[in-house]
Amino acid sequence: MLEVQDLCCERGDKRLFEKLSFTLLPGSLLYVEGPNGTGKTTLLRSICGLFTPESGKIRWQGEETRSLGESFFSQVLYLGHHNSLKLDLTGIENLHVSLAIDGINANEDQLLDALEQIGLAGYEDLPVRVLSQGQKRRVALARLLLTQSPLWILDEPFTALDVAAVDQLQSIIATHIAQGGMVMLTTHQEVALTSGQIQRIDLKTHA
């Protein structure tokens, strides 16, 4: 269970949001909404430990994430708005590096299978710089097929994807939720779920 209590985040001299509280339970999806500049990405990065809030508490299983350290962060998969890929590496090399950073051991057959499932069969050995934006996004998303992390933090995961890839990602997220996983995401597109609880927070109401 993830709990956020009275969170306040600022950038420079601007307060993005304050008095933000919510609980995310297993089998739940949380949409983070609000106009540009209200702090959606900042909130996601705060949960992942990549940004320090001005005040408030973030708890995992009842304990503050700052005190848990790696034992919490190892249970989180964060996919940012940018793909964070090394352009001179191939798709399979990028996936290997990303998983190693996440502490996930996967052999080459598992990597190839994940890239094939995500629609990149035949593109595994090409440098990422020659791929389209949608294909680059798919390389980053392939991590979702190999992670065991219960909490997914996804910032605009549908960016640059075509209709088929959007449908596939919706299915991947729905499966994770149905298996008791938790997802926080920002998106301009609804996720079609057949199970699980859906919550929403609008950061403009906490400005």
TORTORLO-130447 format. One record per residue (C-alpha): residue number from 1; residue in one letter; x, y, z. Coordinates in nm, 3 decimals. Example, Ala and Ser with C-alpha at 12.3 -4.5 7.8 and 13.67 -1.06 7.14 Angstrom:
<pt seq="1" type="A" X="1.230" Y="-0.450" Z="0.780"/>
<pt seq="2" type="S" X="1.367" Y="-0.106" Z="0.714"/>
***
This chain:
<pt seq="1" type="M" X="0.000" Y="0.000" Z="0.000"/>
<pt seq="2" type="L" X="0.120" Y="0.348" Z="-0.090"/>
<pt seq="3" type="E" X="0.011" Y="0.642" Z="0.125"/>
<pt seq="4" type="V" X="0.069" Y="1.011" Z="0.060"/>
<pt seq="5" type="Q" X="-0.016" Y="1.253" Z="0.339"/>
<pt seq="6" type="D" X="-0.029" Y="1.635" Z="0.320"/>
<pt seq="7" type="L" X="0.229" Y="1.651" Z="0.041"/>
<pt seq="8" type="C" X="0.351" Y="1.993" Z="-0.071"/>
<pt seq="9" type="C" X="0.587" Y="2.047" Z="-0.366"/>
<pt seq="10" type="E" X="0.752" Y="2.366" Z="-0.488"/>
<pt seq="11" type="R" X="0.975" Y="2.461" Z="-0.780"/>
<pt seq="12" type="G" X="1.180" Y="2.772" Z="-0.724"/>
<pt seq="13" type="D" X="0.949" Y="3.024" Z="-0.563"/>
<pt seq="14" type="K" X="0.633" Y="2.861" Z="-0.705"/>
<pt seq="15" type="R" X="0.416" Y="2.628" Z="-0.501"/>
<pt seq="16" type="L" X="0.284" Y="2.359" Z="-0.733"/>
<pt seq="17" type="F" X="0.043" Y="2.185" Z="-0.496"/>
<pt seq="18" type="E" X="-0.016" Y="2.139" Z="-0.124"/>
<pt seq="19" type="K" X="-0.224" Y="1.934" Z="0.122"/>
<pt seq="20" type="L" X="-0.229" Y="1.639" Z="-0.118"/>
<pt seq="21" type="S" X="-0.329" Y="1.308" Z="0.040"/>
<pt seq="22" type="F" X="-0.430" Y="0.975" Z="-0.112"/>
<pt seq="23" type="T" X="-0.394" Y="0.599" Z="-0.067"/>
<pt seq="24" type="L" X="-0.318" Y="0.353" Z="-0.346"/>
<pt seq="25" type="L" X="-0.413" Y="-0.008" Z="-0.276"/>
<pt seq="26" type="P" X="-0.320" Y="-0.328" Z="-0.463"/>
<pt seq="27" type="G" X="-0.531" Y="-0.374" Z="-0.774"/>
<pt seq="28" type="S" X="-0.575" Y="0.000" Z="-0.823"/>
<pt seq="29" type="L" X="-0.501" Y="0.260" Z="-1.089"/>
<pt seq="30" type="L" X="-0.456" Y="0.626" Z="-1.004"/>
<pt seq="31" type="Y" X="-0.489" Y="0.894" Z="-1.271"/>
<pt seq="32" type="V" X="-0.295" Y="1.211" Z="-1.190"/>
<pt seq="33" type="E" X="-0.468" Y="1.496" Z="-1.370"/>
<pt seq="34" type="G" X="-0.431" Y="1.870" Z="-1.407"/>
<pt seq="35" type="P" X="-0.325" Y="2.136" Z="-1.657"/>
<pt seq="36" type="N" X="0.039" Y="2.173" Z="-1.760"/>
<pt seq="37" type="G" X="0.247" Y="2.324" Z="-1.484"/>
<pt seq="38" type="T" X="0.042" Y="2.191" Z="-1.193"/>
<pt seq="39" type="G" X="0.311" Y="1.943" Z="-1.090"/>
<pt seq="40" type="K" X="0.204" Y="1.605" Z="-1.231"/>
<pt seq="41" type="T" X="0.556" Y="1.497" Z="-1.322"/>
<pt seq="42" type="T" X="0.691" Y="1.645" Z="-1.000"/>
<pt seq="43" type="L" X="0.449" Y="1.432" Z="-0.800"/>
<pt seq="44" type="L" X="0.551" Y="1.114" Z="-0.981"/>
<pt seq="45" type="R" X="0.920" Y="1.195" Z="-0.935"/>
<pt seq="46" type="S" X="0.858" Y="1.264" Z="-0.566"/>
<pt seq="47" type="I" X="0.708" Y="0.919" Z="-0.519"/>
<pt seq="48" type="C" X="1.015" Y="0.767" Z="-0.688"/>
<pt seq="49" type="G" X="1.259" Y="0.963" Z="-0.473"/>
<pt seq="50" type="L" X="1.383" Y="1.176" Z="-0.762"/>
<pt seq="51" type="F" X="1.242" Y="1.500" Z="-0.619"/>
<pt seq="52" type="T" X="1.229" Y="1.618" Z="-0.258"/>
<pt seq="53" type="P" X="0.890" Y="1.758" Z="-0.149"/>
<pt seq="54" type="E" X="0.872" Y="2.070" Z="0.063"/>
<pt seq="55" type="S" X="0.670" Y="1.885" Z="0.326"/>
<pt seq="56" type="G" X="0.444" Y="1.585" Z="0.379"/>
<pt seq="57" type="K" X="0.486" Y="1.210" Z="0.407"/>
<pt seq="58" type="I" X="0.515" Y="0.927" Z="0.154"/>
<pt seq="59" type="R" X="0.470" Y="0.582" Z="0.309"/>
<pt seq="60" type="W" X="0.501" Y="0.230" Z="0.175"/>
<pt seq="61" type="Q" X="0.342" Y="-0.045" Z="0.383"/>
<pt seq="62" type="G" X="0.314" Y="0.207" Z="0.667"/>
<pt seq="63" type="E" X="0.680" Y="0.318" Z="0.670"/>
<pt seq="64" type="E" X="0.828" Y="0.634" Z="0.521"/>
<pt seq="65" type="T" X="0.993" Y="0.567" Z="0.187"/>
<pt seq="66" type="R" X="1.293" Y="0.784" Z="0.277"/>
<pt seq="67" type="S" X="1.379" Y="0.551" Z="0.563"/>
<pt seq="68" type="L" X="1.313" Y="0.239" Z="0.357"/>
<pt seq="69" type="G" X="1.551" Y="0.350" Z="0.082"/>
<pt seq="70" type="E" X="1.641" Y="0.080" Z="-0.169"/>
<pt seq="71" type="S" X="1.399" Y="-0.171" Z="-0.020"/>
<pt seq="72" type="F" X="1.121" Y="0.057" Z="-0.147"/>
<pt seq="73" type="F" X="1.276" Y="0.182" Z="-0.469"/>
<pt seq="74" type="S" X="1.345" Y="-0.175" Z="-0.582"/>
<pt seq="75" type="Q" X="0.968" Y="-0.230" Z="-0.580"/>
<pt seq="76" type="V" X="0.898" Y="0.067" Z="-0.807"/>
<pt seq="77" type="L" X="0.925" Y="0.089" Z="-1.184"/>
<pt seq="78" type="Y" X="0.939" Y="0.447" Z="-1.311"/>
<pt seq="79" type="L" X="0.891" Y="0.531" Z="-1.676"/>
<pt seq="80" type="G" X="0.937" Y="0.900" Z="-1.739"/>
<pt seq="81" type="H" X="0.799" Y="1.119" Z="-2.014"/>
<pt seq="82" type="H" X="1.134" Y="1.081" Z="-2.192"/>
<pt seq="83" type="N" X="1.249" Y="0.735" Z="-2.294"/>
<pt seq="84" type="S" X="1.597" Y="0.765" Z="-2.138"/>
<pt seq="85" type="L" X="1.755" Y="0.552" Z="-2.409"/>
<pt seq="86" type="K" X="2.114" Y="0.553" Z="-2.531"/>
<pt seq="87" type="L" X="2.079" Y="0.628" Z="-2.901"/>
<pt seq="88" type="D" X="2.394" Y="0.446" Z="-3.012"/>
<pt seq="89" type="L" X="2.290" Y="0.122" Z="-2.843"/>
<pt seq="90" type="T" X="2.048" Y="-0.127" Z="-2.995"/>
<pt seq="91" type="G" X="1.703" Y="-0.196" Z="-2.857"/>
<pt seq="92" type="I" X="1.815" Y="-0.514" Z="-2.684"/>
<pt seq="93" type="E" X="2.124" Y="-0.343" Z="-2.542"/>
<pt seq="94" type="N" X="1.913" Y="-0.058" Z="-2.406"/>
<pt seq="95" type="L" X="1.671" Y="-0.302" Z="-2.248"/>
<pt seq="96" type="H" X="1.958" Y="-0.495" Z="-2.090"/>
<pt seq="97" type="V" X="2.103" Y="-0.175" Z="-1.941"/>
<pt seq="98" type="S" X="1.766" Y="-0.057" Z="-1.809"/>
<pt seq="99" type="L" X="1.692" Y="-0.390" Z="-1.643"/>
<pt seq="100" type="A" X="2.039" Y="-0.408" Z="-1.490"/>
<pt seq="101" type="I" X="1.982" Y="-0.067" Z="-1.332"/>
<pt seq="102" type="D" X="1.648" Y="-0.197" Z="-1.199"/>
<pt seq="103" type="G" X="1.827" Y="-0.501" Z="-1.055"/>
<pt seq="104" type="I" X="1.645" Y="-0.742" Z="-1.288"/>
<pt seq="105" type="N" X="1.827" Y="-1.044" Z="-1.428"/>
<pt seq="106" type="A" X="1.703" Y="-1.147" Z="-1.772"/>
<pt seq="107" type="N" X="1.869" Y="-1.361" Z="-2.034"/>
<pt seq="108" type="E" X="1.884" Y="-1.276" Z="-2.404"/>
<pt seq="109" type="D" X="1.590" Y="-1.500" Z="-2.492"/>
<pt seq="110" type="Q" X="1.371" Y="-1.314" Z="-2.240"/>
<pt seq="111" type="L" X="1.483" Y="-0.978" Z="-2.378"/>
<pt seq="112" type="L" X="1.412" Y="-1.084" Z="-2.735"/>
<pt seq="113" type="D" X="1.073" Y="-1.221" Z="-2.636"/>
<pt seq="114" type="A" X="0.978" Y="-0.895" Z="-2.461"/>
<pt seq="115" type="L" X="1.079" Y="-0.688" Z="-2.763"/>
<pt seq="116" type="E" X="0.885" Y="-0.920" Z="-2.992"/>
<pt seq="117" type="Q" X="0.575" Y="-0.896" Z="-2.772"/>
<pt seq="118" type="I" X="0.595" Y="-0.517" Z="-2.777"/>
<pt seq="119" type="G" X="0.610" Y="-0.515" Z="-3.158"/>
<pt seq="120" type="L" X="0.982" Y="-0.481" Z="-3.228"/>
<pt seq="121" type="A" X="1.060" Y="-0.818" Z="-3.387"/>
<pt seq="122" type="G" X="1.327" Y="-0.757" Z="-3.650"/>
<pt seq="123" type="Y" X="1.439" Y="-0.426" Z="-3.495"/>
<pt seq="124" type="E" X="1.625" Y="-0.561" Z="-3.191"/>
<pt seq="125" type="D" X="1.974" Y="-0.513" Z="-3.333"/>
<pt seq="126" type="L" X="1.926" Y="-0.168" Z="-3.486"/>
<pt seq="127" type="P" X="2.070" Y="0.140" Z="-3.312"/>
<pt seq="128" type="V" X="1.787" Y="0.318" Z="-3.135"/>
<pt seq="129" type="R" X="1.872" Y="0.643" Z="-3.317"/>
<pt seq="130" type="V" X="1.732" Y="0.499" Z="-3.644"/>
<pt seq="131" type="L" X="1.400" Y="0.397" Z="-3.490"/>
<pt seq="132" type="S" X="1.083" Y="0.604" Z="-3.506"/>
<pt seq="133" type="Q" X="0.957" Y="0.784" Z="-3.194"/>
<pt seq="134" type="G" X="0.692" Y="0.518" Z="-3.148"/>
<pt seq="135" type="Q" X="0.949" Y="0.240" Z="-3.174"/>
<pt seq="136" type="K" X="1.175" Y="0.414" Z="-2.923"/>
<pt seq="137" type="R" X="0.881" Y="0.431" Z="-2.685"/>
<pt seq="138" type="R" X="0.819" Y="0.060" Z="-2.731"/>
<pt seq="139" type="V" X="1.180" Y="-0.018" Z="-2.636"/>
<pt seq="140" type="A" X="1.128" Y="0.169" Z="-2.308"/>
<pt seq="141" type="L" X="0.790" Y="0.002" Z="-2.248"/>
<pt seq="142" type="A" X="0.936" Y="-0.347" Z="-2.291"/>
<pt seq="143" type="R" X="1.059" Y="-0.317" Z="-1.931"/>
<pt seq="144" type="L" X="0.699" Y="-0.359" Z="-1.817"/>
<pt seq="145" type="L" X="0.694" Y="-0.714" Z="-1.952"/>
<pt seq="146" type="L" X="0.994" Y="-0.822" Z="-1.743"/>
<pt seq="147" type="T" X="0.964" Y="-0.636" Z="-1.414"/>
<pt seq="148" type="Q" X="0.835" Y="-0.784" Z="-1.090"/>
<pt seq="149" type="S" X="0.783" Y="-0.439" Z="-0.933"/>
<pt seq="150" type="P" X="0.434" Y="-0.407" Z="-0.782"/>
<pt seq="151" type="L" X="0.419" Y="-0.028" Z="-0.821"/>
<pt seq="152" type="W" X="0.439" Y="0.128" Z="-1.168"/>
<pt seq="153" type="I" X="0.484" Y="0.505" Z="-1.201"/>
<pt seq="154" type="L" X="0.416" Y="0.601" Z="-1.563"/>
<pt seq="155" type="D" X="0.444" Y="0.955" Z="-1.699"/>
<pt seq="156" type="E" X="0.254" Y="0.989" Z="-2.029"/>
<pt seq="157" type="P" X="0.324" Y="0.627" Z="-2.129"/>
<pt seq="158" type="F" X="0.108" Y="0.647" Z="-2.444"/>
<pt seq="159" type="T" X="0.316" Y="0.923" Z="-2.604"/>
<pt seq="160" type="A" X="0.404" Y="0.855" Z="-2.972"/>
<pt seq="161" type="L" X="0.225" Y="0.518" Z="-2.981"/>
<pt seq="162" type="D" X="-0.003" Y="0.413" Z="-3.267"/>
<pt seq="163" type="V" X="-0.351" Y="0.270" Z="-3.207"/>
<pt seq="164" type="A" X="-0.233" Y="-0.091" Z="-3.193"/>
<pt seq="165" type="A" X="0.042" Y="-0.009" Z="-2.944"/>
<pt seq="166" type="V" X="-0.201" Y="0.192" Z="-2.729"/>
<pt seq="167" type="D" X="-0.434" Y="-0.108" Z="-2.713"/>
<pt seq="168" type="Q" X="-0.146" Y="-0.337" Z="-2.622"/>
<pt seq="169" type="L" X="-0.022" Y="-0.109" Z="-2.346"/>
<pt seq="170" type="Q" X="-0.373" Y="-0.081" Z="-2.207"/>
<pt seq="171" type="S" X="-0.382" Y="-0.461" Z="-2.190"/>
<pt seq="172" type="I" X="-0.043" Y="-0.477" Z="-2.017"/>
<pt seq="173" type="I" X="-0.154" Y="-0.225" Z="-1.755"/>
<pt seq="174" type="A" X="-0.490" Y="-0.401" Z="-1.705"/>
<pt seq="175" type="T" X="-0.313" Y="-0.734" Z="-1.652"/>
<pt seq="176" type="H" X="-0.081" Y="-0.581" Z="-1.393"/>
<pt seq="177" type="I" X="-0.379" Y="-0.433" Z="-1.207"/>
<pt seq="178" type="A" X="-0.573" Y="-0.760" Z="-1.225"/>
<pt seq="179" type="Q" X="-0.276" Y="-0.941" Z="-1.069"/>
<pt seq="180" type="G" X="-0.278" Y="-0.705" Z="-0.771"/>
<pt seq="181" type="G" X="-0.032" Y="-0.448" Z="-0.900"/>
<pt seq="182" type="M" X="-0.061" Y="-0.072" Z="-0.856"/>
<pt seq="183" type="V" X="-0.026" Y="0.197" Z="-1.122"/>
<pt seq="184" type="M" X="0.004" Y="0.575" Z="-1.103"/>
<pt seq="185" type="L" X="0.000" Y="0.752" Z="-1.437"/>
<pt seq="186" type="T" X="-0.048" Y="1.076" Z="-1.619"/>
<pt seq="187" type="T" X="-0.211" Y="1.059" Z="-1.960"/>
<pt seq="188" type="H" X="-0.446" Y="1.243" Z="-2.191"/>
<pt seq="189" type="Q" X="-0.597" Y="0.910" Z="-2.292"/>
<pt seq="190" type="E" X="-0.825" Y="0.684" Z="-2.089"/>
<pt seq="191" type="V" X="-0.701" Y="0.335" Z="-2.007"/>
<pt seq="192" type="A" X="-0.957" Y="0.065" Z="-2.082"/>
<pt seq="193" type="L" X="-0.967" Y="-0.158" Z="-1.775"/>
<pt seq="194" type="T" X="-1.201" Y="-0.449" Z="-1.714"/>
<pt seq="195" type="S" X="-1.104" Y="-0.494" Z="-1.348"/>
<pt seq="196" type="G" X="-0.950" Y="-0.306" Z="-1.059"/>
<pt seq="197" type="Q" X="-1.025" Y="0.019" Z="-0.885"/>
<pt seq="198" type="I" X="-0.979" Y="0.354" Z="-1.061"/>
<pt seq="199" type="Q" X="-0.901" Y="0.671" Z="-0.868"/>
<pt seq="200" type="R" X="-0.836" Y="1.026" Z="-0.982"/>
<pt seq="201" type="I" X="-0.664" Y="1.326" Z="-0.832"/>
<pt seq="202" type="D" X="-0.670" Y="1.667" Z="-0.996"/>
<pt seq="203" type="L" X="-0.371" Y="1.873" Z="-0.888"/>
<pt seq="204" type="K" X="-0.534" Y="2.203" Z="-0.984"/>
<pt seq="205" type="T" X="-0.763" Y="2.157" Z="-0.682"/>
<pt seq="206" type="H" X="-0.454" Y="2.150" Z="-0.458"/>
<pt seq="207" type="A" X="-0.279" Y="2.456" Z="-0.600"/>
***
